[in-house]
Amino acid sequence: MQSFSNTLFADAETEYNDARYVIFGVPFDGTTSFKAGARDAPLAVRAASYNLETYLPYYDIEMPEIGFHDMGDLYCDCLPDLVVDQVADAVSDLVKDEKIPVMIGGEHSVTIGAVQTLAPAWYVVCDAHLDMQDEFRGSPYNHDCVTARVAETVKNIILIGPRSGTREEFSAARKEYHLYTADDVQERGISAILEEISGLIGDETVYLSIDADAVDCCLTPGLGTPEPFGLTPTDIRSVIRRIAQKNVVGFDYVEVLPNDAGQTAVVAAHLIREFIAGHFCSRRK
């Protein structure tokens, strides 16, 4: 069992044994390639969560009515491959206890460990970047290699929002994965794309990962690798609301860099609650 700190998400009042959803943070940004600081995100996102009302009108539910628990933050190692192993170990323990892991990064490389353990049929990610490098700056576990590592475990990959990558990456993504660029979302609309994605996934298991830089950096500037011309927070909320109704086995929100006025962290806090409430309510019917 990994060791955790004790800073908690608002309304995570359920004891571990009684919780269906378990939040944990991974304050690691050791392979950051532009601006460091995502290691501070779990604390910032939790702090932002205390600004939110407990009631979610869309779902007509109070967050304390949902059984969710916050384990705090992992005490991370210094090397990305070891952090991936730590996350895999932590998620393995949660799966044994029949919990749904809800992870707050940290950089995107932390997703690899969760996916390796859960081995879903589908991986859905919102991200500005394709992250398909086999190795970057000497490590196959760099945050620029996430999709490449996930593809070693998951055959079916859906990418929503990319607008940054090499020509080779985009060519490969169009051939190997289901790619919906930020331009596609703008031209087709997120609702039409999600209808298509829902049909692809069906009833199979899925892991949902949200990289904060999927959102246009002009809207949420607290990002380590910012990109303009992206999705909106409302687009991401639509993705979460639709995918949360599926057979989701794990969720994460990563790559927040809390160096802005707090808007990026508060968007993350809202959307983490959206996933928990959406997944819970879809099974309450």
C-alpha positions, 0 to 999 in steps of 0.5 A: 500500500502506498503512503498518502498525505491528508489534504482533502477535496471538499465534501469527500466525507465518506469513509473509505470502506463505504465509498464508491469513488476514491480521489487521490493526487499525484503531485509529480511533474518531473518530465515537464518540457515547458513550464513546471508546477503541475505538482502543485495542482492537486492542492490547488484543485482541492482548495478551489473545490471549497468555493463550490456549492455542494448542490449540482442542479443538473443532477439534482444532487448534493455532493455529500449524498455521493459516497466518495473519499479522498485519500490525499496525495501519493508521496511520489518518487523522483523518476517517472517510471517509478511514479508510474509504478506507484500509481499502478500499485495504488490503483490496483489496491483500489480495484481490489476494493471495488473502487472507481479511481479519480486521480488528480495530476500532476503531469500526464505521465501519471495516467500510464500507471492507472491505465496499465492496471485497469486495462480498459477496452477504450481510452478516451482523452481530451488533450491539446497534444497527441503525446505519441512520441516513443521516447522524449528527452531520454525517457519513454515515460515522458509526458509527451509519450502518454498515448504511445505507452497507453497504446501498449495496453489499450487497442481502442483510443479516442483523441479529442481536441489535439492541435499540436504534434508532428506531421508523422504523429497526426498521420499515424493518429488518423490511421491508428486511432479515432481522432477528433481535432479541435478543428473537428469539434469546432466544425462538427460540434461536440454533441455530434462527435460524442454521439459517434463516440458513444456508439463506438464504445457501446457497453465496453469498459473505458478510461477517461483522461482530461488534460487541462490543456485541451481547453483553449489557453486563453480561457484557462491559462494555468497550463504547463504546455499552453495551446490556443484555439482549443476546446471550451470548458463547456465542451469538456463538461459535455464529454464528461457528462456523456462518457460518465454514463458509460462503463467507466473504470477510471478517471483523471484530470491532469496538467493544471499549472496553478500560476493564474488567478485560479480559474484553471483549478476551479474548472478542474474542481468543477469537472471532477465533481461532474464526473463523480456525480454523472457516473453516480447518477447514471447508475442510480436510475 
